[in-house]
Amino acid sequence: MRFFRGEDGQGLVEYALILVLVAVVAIAVLALLGPYIGDWLNSLADWFRQVLGTGA
């Protein structure tokens, strides 16, 4: 005897909630670390310009 007839969609909802949680965490990490990552990439690009002898 099944008490809840709509149990099939429950797993899908749980996966969707996990996906939303992962997305929120990823956005928060990028928002917090974005400027540092941008500065690091700019310094890396400057280093490559110096090594290759191109650019300003």
C-alpha positions as CSV (number, residue, x, y, z in Angstrom):
1,M,0.0,0.0,0.0
2,R,1.5,3.3,-1.1
3,F,0.8,6.4,1.0
4,F,2.4,8.8,-1.4
5,R,1.6,8.3,-5.1
6,G,3.9,11.0,-6.5
7,E,7.2,9.7,-5.3
8,D,8.8,9.5,-8.7
9,G,9.3,13.2,-9.1
10,Q,10.8,13.5,-5.7
11,G,14.3,12.5,-6.9
12,L,14.2,15.0,-9.7
13,V,13.3,17.8,-7.3
14,E,16.2,16.8,-5.0
15,Y,18.7,16.8,-7.9
16,A,17.4,20.2,-9.0
17,L,17.9,21.6,-5.4
18,I,21.4,20.3,-5.3
19,L,22.1,21.8,-8.7
20,V,20.8,25.2,-7.5
21,L,22.9,25.0,-4.4
22,V,26.1,24.2,-6.4
23,A,25.3,27.1,-8.7
24,V,24.8,29.5,-5.8
25,V,28.1,28.4,-4.2
26,A,29.9,28.8,-7.5
27,I,28.5,32.3,-8.1
28,A,29.5,33.3,-4.5
29,V,33.0,32.0,-4.9
30,L,33.5,33.8,-8.2
31,A,32.0,37.0,-6.8
32,L,34.4,36.9,-3.9
33,L,37.5,35.8,-5.7
34,G,36.8,37.4,-9.1
35,P,39.0,40.4,-8.7
36,Y,41.9,38.3,-7.4
37,I,41.6,35.9,-10.3
38,G,41.5,38.8,-12.7
39,D,44.7,40.4,-11.2
40,W,46.4,37.0,-11.3
41,L,45.5,36.5,-15.0
42,N,46.7,40.0,-15.9
43,S,50.1,39.4,-14.2
44,L,50.4,36.1,-15.9
45,A,49.7,37.7,-19.3
46,D,52.3,40.4,-18.5
47,W,54.8,37.7,-17.6
48,F,54.1,35.9,-21.0
49,R,54.6,39.2,-22.8
50,Q,58.0,39.7,-21.1
51,V,59.1,36.1,-21.8
52,L,58.0,36.3,-25.5
53,G,59.2,39.8,-26.0
54,T,56.0,41.1,-27.4
55,G,53.6,43.8,-26.3
56,A,54.2,47.0,-24.5
